[in-house]
Amino acid sequence: MEPFNVSRPTEMARSFNSFFPAFFRVDRSLNLYRVEIRIKKFLQSLIDQDLTPDQWKSLVRRFKSQYKKYFQHKTTFNATDDGWLVGDEFVGQRVTCLFNDRVTQSTKSYGGIISSQDNTILHSIFKKIQPSTYTIIFDDGEISTYNIFRGGKEYYRVGTRILSLSDLYVEREPEPCNDPHQKECIVCMVQCVNSLCVPCGHACMCMGCANRIFAADAKCPICRQHIQRVQNMYYSGKENNEMIDGLKSEIVKLKSDIDKLTTETNTVS
């Protein structure tokens, strides 16, 4: 990475723009309390420079002042793809929530159903916003309420007391695999296989089931090898029937050419 020129604020501002999305994803906090400390730790992981305490202070202050605009855009309804969920569209949907266990330093996942939706008001971010609060009844009987935040194609649950992002997977109603040339997922036995386990390479699950397995114990159902990531898989190529039909056409054409040559030969003779 190019060194920062701390004497050129405009140049620094241009460099900051590429950092904002990364910090937003890594920080996972929607609360600006003590944000300077989090920003400094984030920048220190990226900047390999010996800066004085005053230079670090100036760098963090500039980052924070510009990050506020990005943060406000991402956490209100002004953004195109991001924002707080509002309405009862997700009521009845099954979800999987991830919880960080501070004692064991591990992540656990729990499934449940969004049973109801209500309205709420949050004052802790720049201005008052009114996202919906969703009640989730977990499989073990626990009942909790969360706000849900959408960031791109991902969803996060947000505690109503501590504003911090934590992964939440929304499980849409599975679509039956009606393609006779594709295999069914070995977990739900409903949807088509469309995911690949990396690094073992086994393709045996739909993307929804693969994400749940990855969030739970990250073990491949076939070989039990650790899954590092889940990758989308797309089918392509010609059908066997099309290839056979093509070969038949070529054979008919060749036969016609042979008959024609034979006729011409007999005529000459």
C-alpha contacts under 8 A as a table, 3 or more apart, distances in Angstrom:
res1	aa1	res2	aa2	distance
1	M	46	L	7.99
1	M	47	I	7.50
3	P	47	I	7.35
3	P	48	D	7.61
3	P	49	Q	6.98
4	F	12	M	6.50
5	N	8	R	5.65
5	N	9	P	7.93
5	N	11	E	7.31
5	N	12	M	6.90
6	V	9	P	6.59
6	V	12	M	7.04
6	V	55	Q	7.09
6	V	59	L	7.43
8	R	11	E	5.49
8	R	12	M	6.42
9	P	12	M	5.00
9	P	13	A	6.13
10	T	13	A	5.03
10	T	14	R	6.50
11	E	14	R	5.35
11	E	15	S	6.56
12	M	15	S	5.13
12	M	16	F	6.24
13	A	16	F	5.07
13	A	17	N	6.71
13	A	62	R	7.85
13	A	63	F	7.75
13	A	66	Q	7.76
14	R	17	N	5.62
14	R	18	S	7.86
15	S	18	S	6.17
15	S	19	F	7.32
16	F	19	F	5.12
16	F	20	F	6.58
16	F	63	F	6.71
17	N	20	F	5.72
18	S	21	P	6.80
18	S	22	A	7.60
19	F	22	A	5.36
19	F	23	F	6.10
20	F	23	F	5.20
20	F	24	F	6.05
20	F	67	Y	6.41
20	F	70	Y	7.08
21	P	24	F	5.08
21	P	25	R	6.30
22	A	25	R	5.27
22	A	26	V	6.11
23	F	26	V	5.07
23	F	27	D	5.60
23	F	39	I	7.84
23	F	42	F	7.09
24	F	27	D	5.48
24	F	28	R	6.28
24	F	29	S	7.78
24	F	71	F	7.72
25	R	28	R	5.70
27	D	38	R	7.35
28	R	164	S	5.62
28	R	165	L	4.79
28	R	166	S	7.27
29	S	32	L	7.63
29	S	163	L	6.22
29	S	164	S	4.16
29	S	165	L	5.88
30	L	125	I	7.27
30	L	163	L	5.10
30	L	164	S	5.35
30	L	165	L	7.15
31	N	35	V	7.81
31	N	124	S	6.83
31	N	125	I	6.81
31	N	163	L	5.72
31	N	164	S	7.08
32	L	35	V	5.05
32	L	125	I	7.81
34	R	37	I	5.83
34	R	38	R	7.12
35	V	38	R	5.12
35	V	39	I	6.10
35	V	64	K	7.99
36	E	39	I	5.09
36	E	40	K	6.17
36	E	60	V	6.42
36	E	61	R	7.56
36	E	64	K	7.18
37	I	40	K	5.24
37	I	41	K	6.36
38	R	41	K	5.27
38	R	42	F	6.19
39	I	42	F	5.05
39	I	43	L	6.11
39	I	60	V	6.42
39	I	63	F	7.81
39	I	64	K	7.57
40	K	43	L	5.13
40	K	44	Q	6.01
40	K	56	W	7.55
40	K	60	V	6.09
41	K	44	Q	5.15
41	K	45	S	6.43
42	F	45	S	5.35
42	F	46	L	6.87
43	L	46	L	5.19
43	L	47	I	5.88
44	Q	47	I	5.27
44	Q	48	D	7.19
45	S	48	D	7.80
51	L	54	D	7.95
51	L	55	Q	5.72
51	L	56	W	6.13
52	T	55	Q	5.09
52	T	56	W	6.26
53	P	56	W	5.12
53	P	57	K	6.13
54	D	57	K	4.99
54	D	58	S	6.17
55	Q	58	S	5.08
55	Q	59	L	6.05
56	W	59	L	4.99
56	W	60	V	6.08
57	K	60	V	5.28
57	K	61	R	6.08
58	S	61	R	5.10
58	S	62	R	6.16
59	L	62	R	5.31
59	L	63	F	6.15
60	V	63	F	5.05
60	V	64	K	6.02
61	R	64	K	5.19
61	R	65	S	6.22
62	R	65	S	5.26
62	R	66	Q	6.37
63	F	66	Q	5.39
63	F	67	Y	5.81
64	K	67	Y	4.93
64	K	68	K	6.16
65	S	68	K	5.59
65	S	69	K	7.59
66	Q	69	K	5.78
66	Q	70	Y	7.08
67	Y	70	Y	5.11
67	Y	71	F	5.91
68	K	71	F	4.94
68	K	72	Q	5.96
69	K	72	Q	5.23
69	K	73	H	6.22
70	Y	73	H	5.15
70	Y	74	K	6.25
71	F	74	K	5.15
71	F	75	T	6.14
72	Q	75	T	5.31
72	Q	76	T	6.25
72	Q	125	I	7.86
72	Q	126	F	6.98
73	H	76	T	5.84
73	H	77	F	7.82
73	H	78	N	6.12
73	H	79	A	5.77
74	K	77	F	7.89
74	K	78	N	7.60
74	K	79	A	5.77
74	K	82	D	5.98
74	K	83	G	6.51
75	T	79	A	7.77
75	T	82	D	7.19
75	T	83	G	5.56
75	T	84	W	7.23
76	T	79	A	6.68
76	T	82	D	7.89
76	T	83	G	5.57
76	T	84	W	7.09
76	T	129	I	7.28
77	F	80	T	7.91
77	F	82	D	7.42
77	F	83	G	5.34
77	F	84	W	7.10
78	N	83	G	7.82
79	A	82	D	5.46
79	A	83	G	6.65
81	D	150	R	7.57
81	D	151	G	6.69
81	D	152	G	5.23
81	D	153	K	7.94
82	D	149	F	7.51
82	D	150	R	5.17
82	D	151	G	4.63
82	D	152	G	5.69
83	G	149	F	5.79
83	G	150	R	5.37
83	G	151	G	6.81
84	W	131	P	5.48
84	W	132	S	7.63
84	W	147	N	7.48
84	W	148	I	6.03
84	W	149	F	4.51
84	W	150	R	6.13
85	L	131	P	5.99
85	L	132	S	6.18
85	L	147	N	7.54
85	L	148	I	5.70
85	L	149	F	6.02
85	L	150	R	6.91
86	V	131	P	5.36
86	V	132	S	4.79
87	G	90	F	7.76
87	G	117	Q	7.13
87	G	132	S	6.35
88	D	91	V	5.30
88	D	116	S	7.50
88	D	117	Q	5.87
90	F	93	Q	5.43
90	F	114	I	6.88
91	V	113	I	7.90
91	V	114	I	5.10
91	V	115	S	5.68
91	V	116	S	5.67
91	V	117	Q	6.75
91	V	134	Y	7.89
92	G	113	I	6.08
92	G	114	I	5.31
92	G	115	S	5.74
92	G	116	S	7.75
93	Q	113	I	5.81
93	Q	114	I	5.71
93	Q	170	V	6.96
93	Q	171	E	6.60
93	Q	172	R	6.78
94	R	111	G	7.22
94	R	112	G	5.74
94	R	113	I	4.48
94	R	114	I	6.44
94	R	170	V	6.29
94	R	171	E	5.35
94	R	172	R	7.35
95	V	111	G	5.73
95	V	112	G	5.55
95	V	113	I	6.04
95	V	114	I	7.21
95	V	168	L	6.72
95	V	169	Y	5.41
95	V	170	V	4.59
95	V	171	E	5.58
96	T	109	S	6.43
96	T	110	Y	5.56
96	T	111	G	4.31
96	T	112	G	6.42
96	T	168	L	5.67
96	T	169	Y	5.04
96	T	170	V	6.71
96	T	171	E	7.69
96	T	212	R	7.46
97	C	109	S	5.53
97	C	110	Y	5.41
97	C	111	G	6.35
97	C	157	R	7.51
97	C	166	S	7.70
97	C	167	D	6.13
97	C	168	L	4.58
97	C	169	Y	6.50
98	L	107	T	6.51
98	L	108	K	5.67
98	L	109	S	4.43
98	L	110	Y	6.57
98	L	166	S	6.60
98	L	167	D	5.56
98	L	168	L	6.43
98	L	215	A	7.35
99	F	107	T	5.62
99	F	108	K	5.24
99	F	109	S	6.13
99	F	110	Y	7.88
99	F	166	S	7.32
100	N	105	Q	7.00
100	N	106	S	5.98
100	N	107	T	4.57
100	N	108	K	6.42
101	D	104	T	5.70
101	D	105	Q	5.42
101	D	106	S	5.30
101	D	107	T	5.87
101	D	108	K	7.08
102	R	105	Q	4.94
102	R	106	S	7.19
103	V	106	S	7.99
107	T	215	A	7.97
108	K	215	A	7.57
108	K	216	A	6.39
109	S	215	A	6.37
109	S	216	A	5.57
110	Y	138	F	6.92
110	Y	139	D	7.43
111	G	138	F	5.76
111	G	139	D	5.99
112	G	136	I	6.15
112	G	137	I	5.37
112	G	138	F	3.87
112	G	139	D	5.29
113	I	136	I	5.46
113	I	137	I	5.40
113	I	138	F	6.43
114	I	117	Q	7.97
114	I	134	Y	6.47
114	I	135	T	5.69
114	I	136	I	4.39
114	I	137	I	6.45
115	S	134	Y	7.49
115	S	135	T	5.68
115	S	136	I	5.77
115	S	137	I	6.50
116	S	134	Y	5.85
116	S	135	T	5.32
116	S	136	I	7.56
117	Q	132	S	6.39
117	Q	133	T	5.65
117	Q	134	Y	4.57
117	Q	135	T	6.33
118	D	132	S	5.54
118	D	133	T	5.11
118	D	134	Y	6.46
119	N	130	Q	6.83
119	N	131	P	6.45
119	N	132	S	4.57
119	N	133	T	5.74
120	T	130	Q	5.54
120	T	131	P	6.04
120	T	132	S	5.88
120	T	133	T	6.15
121	I	128	K	6.74
121	I	129	I	5.80
121	I	130	Q	4.51
121	I	131	P	6.71
122	L	125	I	7.23
122	L	128	K	5.73
122	L	129	I	5.46
122	L	130	Q	6.28
122	L	131	P	7.68
123	H	126	F	7.43
123	H	127	K	6.21
123	H	128	K	4.76
123	H	129	I	6.85
124	S	127	K	7.46
124	S	128	K	7.60
125	I	128	K	7.05
131	P	147	N	6.78
131	P	148	I	7.99
132	S	147	N	6.17
132	S	148	I	7.66
133	T	145	T	6.40
133	T	146	Y	5.52
133	T	147	N	4.76
133	T	148	I	7.47
134	Y	145	T	5.42
134	Y	146	Y	5.37
134	Y	147	N	6.13
134	Y	148	I	7.56
135	T	143	I	6.93
135	T	144	S	5.75
135	T	145	T	4.37
135	T	146	Y	6.62
136	I	143	I	5.73
136	I	144	S	5.47
136	I	145	T	6.11
136	I	146	Y	7.80
137	I	141	G	6.38
137	I	142	E	6.01
137	I	143	I	4.64
137	I	144	S	6.81
138	F	141	G	5.40
138	F	142	E	5.26
138	F	143	I	6.19
139	D	142	E	7.35
145	T	159	G	7.39
145	T	160	T	7.20
146	Y	157	R	5.97
146	Y	158	V	5.52
146	Y	159	G	5.14
146	Y	160	T	5.77
147	N	157	R	5.93
147	N	158	V	5.04
147	N	159	G	6.49
147	N	160	T	6.51
148	I	155	Y	6.85
148	I	156	Y	5.68
148	I	157	R	4.68
148	I	158	V	5.84
149	F	155	Y	5.82
149	F	156	Y	5.17
149	F	157	R	6.34
149	F	158	V	6.97
149	F	165	L	7.91
150	R	153	K	7.10
150	R	154	E	5.90
150	R	155	Y	4.60
150	R	156	Y	6.33
151	G	154	E	5.29
151	G	155	Y	6.18
151	G	156	Y	7.69
154	E	167	D	7.98
154	E	168	L	7.90
154	E	169	Y	7.70
155	Y	167	D	6.39
155	Y	168	L	5.38
155	Y	169	Y	6.38
155	Y	170	V	7.49
156	Y	165	L	5.57
156	Y	166	S	5.15
156	Y	167	D	4.57
156	Y	168	L	4.81
156	Y	169	Y	7.81
157	R	165	L	6.01
157	R	166	S	5.36
157	R	167	D	6.24
157	R	168	L	5.67
158	V	162	I	7.43
158	V	163	L	5.83
158	V	164	S	5.68
158	V	165	L	5.35
158	V	166	S	6.58
159	G	162	I	5.31
159	G	163	L	5.85
159	G	164	S	6.82
160	T	163	L	6.76
171	E	208	G	6.81
174	P	190	V	6.74
174	P	191	Q	6.14
175	E	190	V	6.88
175	E	191	Q	5.60
176	P	190	V	4.99
176	P	191	Q	4.93
176	P	192	C	7.25
177	C	182	Q	7.61
177	C	183	K	7.78
177	C	184	E	6.35
177	C	190	V	6.04
177	C	191	Q	4.70
177	C	192	C	4.71
178	N	192	C	7.99
179	D	182	Q	5.59
179	D	192	C	7.80
180	P	183	K	7.65
182	Q	192	C	6.31
182	Q	193	V	7.00
183	K	192	C	5.78
183	K	193	V	5.84
183	K	204	C	7.96
184	E	189	M	5.49
184	E	190	V	6.14
184	E	191	Q	5.72
184	E	192	C	4.59
184	E	193	V	5.61
184	E	204	C	7.73
184	E	205	M	7.55
184	E	206	C	7.96
185	C	188	C	5.89
185	C	189	M	4.90
185	C	190	V	6.41
185	C	191	Q	5.74
185	C	192	C	5.62
185	C	193	V	5.03
185	C	204	C	5.65
185	C	205	M	4.31
185	C	206	C	5.44
186	I	189	M	5.29
186	I	204	C	6.03
186	I	205	M	5.97
187	V	205	M	6.53
187	V	209	C	6.63
188	C	191	Q	6.99
188	C	209	C	7.09
191	Q	206	C	6.05
192	C	205	M	7.51
192	C	206	C	5.85
193	V	203	A	6.71
193	V	204	C	5.72
193	V	205	M	4.86
193	V	206	C	4.50
193	V	207	M	7.57
194	N	203	A	7.36
194	N	204	C	7.98
194	N	205	M	6.62
194	N	206	C	5.02
194	N	207	M	6.05
194	N	232	N	6.09
194	N	233	M	4.88
194	N	234	Y	6.50
195	S	203	A	5.92
195	S	204	C	7.27
195	S	205	M	5.96
195	S	206	C	5.64
195	S	207	M	5.24
195	S	210	A	6.96
195	S	230	V	6.64
195	S	231	Q	5.54
195	S	232	N	4.58
195	S	233	M	4.86
196	L	201	G	5.95
196	L	202	H	5.88
196	L	203	A	4.63
196	L	204	C	7.37
196	L	205	M	7.62
196	L	230	V	5.83
196	L	231	Q	5.05
196	L	232	N	6.21
196	L	233	M	6.06
197	C	200	C	6.05
197	C	201	G	5.17
197	C	202	H	5.45
197	C	203	A	6.44
197	C	210	A	7.95
197	C	220	C	6.91
197	C	227	I	6.06
197	C	228	Q	7.77
197	C	229	R	6.56
197	C	230	V	5.12
197	C	231	Q	6.54
198	V	201	G	5.43
198	V	202	H	7.76
198	V	227	I	5.74
198	V	228	Q	5.77
198	V	229	R	5.45
198	V	230	V	6.07
198	V	231	Q	7.13
199	P	227	I	6.67
199	P	228	Q	6.65
199	P	229	R	7.76
200	C	220	C	7.95
200	C	223	C	7.94
200	C	225	Q	6.90
200	C	227	I	7.58
202	H	220	C	7.63
202	H	222	I	7.22
204	C	222	I	7.92
205	M	209	C	6.12
205	M	210	A	5.74
206	C	209	C	5.55
206	C	210	A	6.09
207	M	210	A	4.95
207	M	211	N	6.10
207	M	230	V	7.97
207	M	232	N	7.10
208	G	211	N	5.32
208	G	212	R	6.46
209	C	212	R	5.06
209	C	213	I	6.15
210	A	213	I	5.14
210	A	214	F	6.02
210	A	230	V	6.82
211	N	214	F	5.00
211	N	215	A	6.07
211	N	230	V	7.16
212	R	215	A	5.08
212	R	216	A	6.10
213	I	216	A	5.08
213	I	217	D	6.18
213	I	218	A	5.56
213	I	219	K	6.93
213	I	220	C	7.90
214	F	217	D	6.07
214	F	218	A	3.96
214	F	219	K	6.99
214	F	227	I	6.76
214	F	229	R	7.57
214	F	230	V	7.50
215	A	218	A	6.27
218	A	226	H	5.73
218	A	227	I	5.07
218	A	228	Q	7.54
219	K	224	R	4.88
219	K	225	Q	5.50
219	K	226	H	4.81
219	K	227	I	5.67
220	C	223	C	5.70
220	C	224	R	4.50
220	C	225	Q	5.42
220	C	226	H	6.45
220	C	227	I	6.23
221	P	224	R	5.62
227	I	230	V	7.26
238	K	242	E	6.55
238	K	243	M	6.93
239	E	242	E	5.28
239	E	243	M	6.59
240	N	243	M	5.11
240	N	244	I	6.23
241	N	244	I	5.05
241	N	245	D	6.08
242	E	245	D	5.10
242	E	246	G	6.13
243	M	246	G	5.04
243	M	247	L	6.28
244	I	247	L	5.08
244	I	248	K	6.18
245	D	248	K	5.05
245	D	249	S	6.25
246	G	249	S	5.17
246	G	250	E	6.35
247	L	250	E	5.06
247	L	251	I	6.21
248	K	251	I	5.07
248	K	252	V	6.21
249	S	252	V	5.15
249	S	253	K	6.19
250	E	253	K	5.06
250	E	254	L	6.13
251	I	254	L	5.05
251	I	255	K	6.07
252	V	255	K	5.09
252	V	256	S	6.16
253	K	256	S	5.08
253	K	257	D	6.25
254	L	257	D	5.05
254	L	258	I	6.20
255	K	258	I	5.09
255	K	259	D	6.20
256	S	259	D	5.16
256	S	260	K	6.16
257	D	260	K	5.06
257	D	261	L	6.22
258	I	261	L	5.12
258	I	262	T	6.12
259	D	262	T	5.04
259	D	263	T	6.18
260	K	263	T	5.18
260	K	264	E	6.28
261	L	264	E	5.11
261	L	265	T	6.11
262	T	265	T	5.09
262	T	266	N	6.24
263	T	266	N	5.20
263	T	267	T	6.21
264	E	267	T	5.08
264	E	268	V	6.33
265	T	268	V	5.26
265	T	269	S	6.28
266	N	269	S	5.10
